[in-house]
Amino acid sequence: MPCCERCNWPSRITFFFATLLGMFGVAMLLISLYVGARGLVVKFMVEDARHVIINFRPKAEAGSTYDGHGYDLPDDHTDPMVNYRLPEDNDKGYTIHLKESDFPDCEKAHASTTVSAPDEPNVPDPTLWSECGDEQEVWESQHDPRLRSMGLFYLSNKKDDGSKVYGNYTIKSDYKMWVLDVNTEIEEAVEGIASMIGVFIMAMLMFLVSGIMCCVGCCTMDTKIVLECECKPEQGLQ
């Protein structure tokens, strides 16, 4: 007996497109999970370093060609150097993290860590605020290696006019550091979640349309009902 004896060509075509939309919906659902997971991945400016120079540059700086995270080794020294173009004015600062195994010495690590501003007149060095009393965040516990927040600093401002100072900031510590741009990571996480929600909604719409088309396919099937009966001869009277 055929799998769909009452199906005609209109219903078959409708069921075909309904199945196709359902498959696209599953694909979009998987894409939404992937996009959301990527948006929550933490990207550090500096990883596993004791001495680093970060070249902070404004977003609209003329001649800037580098945009993103990465290391560069200058010709005049062997310390890692990070060229970093600020995506926007950062008002949430930059956090320095330690390995969880070094966190019992957090206060000692904080005392040994220095952040130096560019060598310019009327430019003070940034203050490194201690975060040794902060609780461990979920992403820190899931990172490899596990991390804890040690300090927070902001870019310096000139003493005379209060303008933000860009250029080479030097960070030194007796402990291995991971440096994070808090503002950028929050924006990327929000964008990733927003993208995930958008793709997820598209997937749900595809599932909805697929279900409606299945109902339409059922309504366009033939209404002929085939009855099958089995006739047996009557037994004679004894």
ZAKOLMAR-818527 format. One line per 10 residues: number of its first residue (from 1); their letters; for each residue x, y, z of C-alpha. Coordinates in steps of 0.02 Angstrom, whole numbers. Layout:
<sites>
NUM) A) X/Y/Z ~ ...
</sites>
This chain:
<sites>
1) MPCCERCNWP) 0/0/0 ~ 78/170/-45 ~ 141/278/100 ~ 21/418/50 ~ -120/344/-52 ~ -224/503/-43 ~ -82/619/-94 ~ -102/712/-258 ~ 22/825/-347 ~ -27/986/-253
11) SRITFFFATL) -11/901/-84 ~ 154/817/-132 ~ 228/985/-186 ~ 166/1067/-25 ~ 240/928/82 ~ 405/943/-12 ~ 423/1129/22 ~ 366/1104/202 ~ 504/975/227 ~ 630/1090/142
21) LGMFGVAMLL) 584/1235/257 ~ 596/1121/408 ~ 773/1070/357 ~ 820/1253/333 ~ 747/1289/505 ~ 857/1155/585 ~ 1010/1228/495 ~ 968/1404/554 ~ 945/1341/732 ~ 1119/1263/729
31) ISLYVGARGL) 1191/1424/656 ~ 1111/1526/796 ~ 1194/1416/926 ~ 1362/1433/838 ~ 1347/1623/822 ~ 1298/1640/1004 ~ 1443/1533/1062 ~ 1569/1633/959 ~ 1502/1796/1029 ~ 1537/1736/1205
41) VVKFMVEDAR) 1718/1686/1171 ~ 1834/1803/1266 ~ 1975/1878/1162 ~ 2121/1946/1262 ~ 2234/2088/1209 ~ 2379/2003/1300 ~ 2396/1822/1351 ~ 2523/1735/1463 ~ 2649/1879/1471 ~ 2749/1966/1609
51) HVIINFRPKA) 2806/2117/1508 ~ 2710/2192/1365 ~ 2693/2358/1273 ~ 2519/2402/1210 ~ 2505/2536/1077 ~ 2333/2612/1101 ~ 2270/2708/950 ~ 2103/2795/920 ~ 1983/2714/798 ~ 1987/2857/672
61) EAGSTYDGHG) 2175/2880/674 ~ 2241/2918/499 ~ 2358/2788/429 ~ 2307/2650/550 ~ 2305/2483/460 ~ 2294/2361/605 ~ 2127/2323/682 ~ 2111/2179/802 ~ 2209/2074/923 ~ 2384/2008/894
71) YDLPDDHTDP) 2568/2017/936 ~ 2709/2106/848 ~ 2894/2096/891 ~ 2983/2262/863 ~ 3161/2263/798 ~ 3236/2352/949 ~ 3179/2232/1087 ~ 3109/2058/1112 ~ 2964/2100/1226 ~ 2792/2067/1153
81) MVNYRLPEDN) 2707/2221/1081 ~ 2522/2234/1046 ~ 2458/2359/918 ~ 2280/2397/972 ~ 2158/2517/892 ~ 2018/2566/1010 ~ 1848/2522/935 ~ 1767/2665/1031 ~ 1809/2773/1181 ~ 1830/2647/1320
91) DKGYTIHLKE) 1743/2699/1481 ~ 1752/2529/1567 ~ 1940/2509/1570 ~ 2058/2362/1551 ~ 2070/2216/1671 ~ 2225/2116/1712 ~ 2198/1933/1756 ~ 2306/1802/1841 ~ 2305/1614/1835 ~ 2195/1543/1971
101) SDFPDCEKAH) 2346/1452/2042 ~ 2431/1622/2068 ~ 2278/1704/2145 ~ 2328/1667/2327 ~ 2469/1792/2294 ~ 2350/1919/2215 ~ 2399/2064/2328 ~ 2582/2027/2300 ~ 2553/2016/2112 ~ 2457/2180/2115
111) ASTTVSAPDE) 2601/2266/2208 ~ 2728/2201/2081 ~ 2626/2256/1928 ~ 2657/2426/1851 ~ 2567/2515/1709 ~ 2668/2656/1630 ~ 2595/2789/1516 ~ 2685/2859/1363 ~ 2833/2969/1409 ~ 2753/3138/1378
121) PNVPDPTLWS) 2743/3300/1479 ~ 2598/3315/1602 ~ 2548/3133/1581 ~ 2532/3032/1742 ~ 2542/2843/1747 ~ 2374/2753/1760 ~ 2316/2693/1930 ~ 2301/2504/1942 ~ 2149/2472/2049 ~ 2148/2308/2145
131) ECGDEQEVWE) 2014/2179/2106 ~ 2084/2043/2219 ~ 1922/2045/2319 ~ 1810/2014/2168 ~ 1719/1849/2144 ~ 1772/1734/2003 ~ 1662/1755/1850 ~ 1592/1606/1756 ~ 1696/1635/1599 ~ 1854/1646/1707
141) SQHDPRLRSM) 1818/1475/1783 ~ 1789/1402/1610 ~ 1946/1475/1532 ~ 2101/1369/1505 ~ 2194/1404/1616 ~ 2068/1460/1746 ~ 2087/1645/1783 ~ 2050/1774/1918 ~ 2042/1963/1904 ~ 2187/2055/1986
151) GLFYLSNKKD) 2176/2238/1933 ~ 2090/2370/1827 ~ 2164/2523/1742 ~ 2110/2662/1623 ~ 2207/2761/1495 ~ 2288/2918/1565 ~ 2223/3094/1543 ~ 2334/3247/1525 ~ 2345/3355/1679 ~ 2323/3519/1585
161) DGSKVYGNYT) 2172/3488/1473 ~ 2109/3316/1528 ~ 2121/3241/1353 ~ 2148/3053/1337 ~ 2326/2999/1304 ~ 2358/2871/1167 ~ 2522/2785/1128 ~ 2632/2650/1205 ~ 2581/2590/1378 ~ 2703/2471/1463
171) IKSDYKMWVL) 2640/2338/1583 ~ 2761/2238/1691 ~ 2730/2107/1823 ~ 2817/1967/1914 ~ 2669/1856/1867 ~ 2597/1799/1701 ~ 2456/1914/1645 ~ 2304/1911/1533 ~ 2243/2086/1485 ~ 2062/2114/1431
181) DVNTEIEEAV) 1975/2262/1350 ~ 1814/2260/1452 ~ 1717/2380/1341 ~ 1753/2284/1180 ~ 1713/2114/1255 ~ 1545/2176/1322 ~ 1500/2247/1151 ~ 1552/2087/1061 ~ 1453/1981/1184 ~ 1297/2089/1160
191) EGIASMIGVF) 1317/2085/970 ~ 1339/1896/973 ~ 1184/1869/1079 ~ 1083/1989/971 ~ 1138/1896/814 ~ 1095/1729/894 ~ 921/1790/940 ~ 893/1856/763 ~ 943/1693/680 ~ 843/1594/810
201) IMAMLMFLVS) 686/1695/769 ~ 713/1660/583 ~ 726/1474/623 ~ 563/1479/723 ~ 475/1568/579 ~ 533/1433/459 ~ 465/1299/575 ~ 300/1393/586 ~ 283/1410/397 ~ 332/1228/377
211) GIMCCVGCCT) 193/1175/497 ~ 66/1283/405 ~ 117/1207/239 ~ 96/1033/313 ~ -82/1079/362 ~ -113/1148/186 ~ -44/988/112 ~ -164/885/217 ~ -310/994/162 ~ -268/971/-24
221) MDTKIVLECE) -261/781/-16 ~ -394/678/-106 ~ -552/652/-5 ~ -588/481/-80 ~ -598/349/55 ~ -555/172/8 ~ -641/39/109 ~ -574/-135/117 ~ -681/-279/176 ~ -653/-463/189
231) CKPEQGLQ) -804/-570/145 ~ -818/-744/211 ~ -944/-874/147 ~ -1082/-918/267 ~ -1067/-1084/348 ~ -1205/-1207/312 ~ -1332/-1258/440 ~ -1296/-1421/526
</sites>
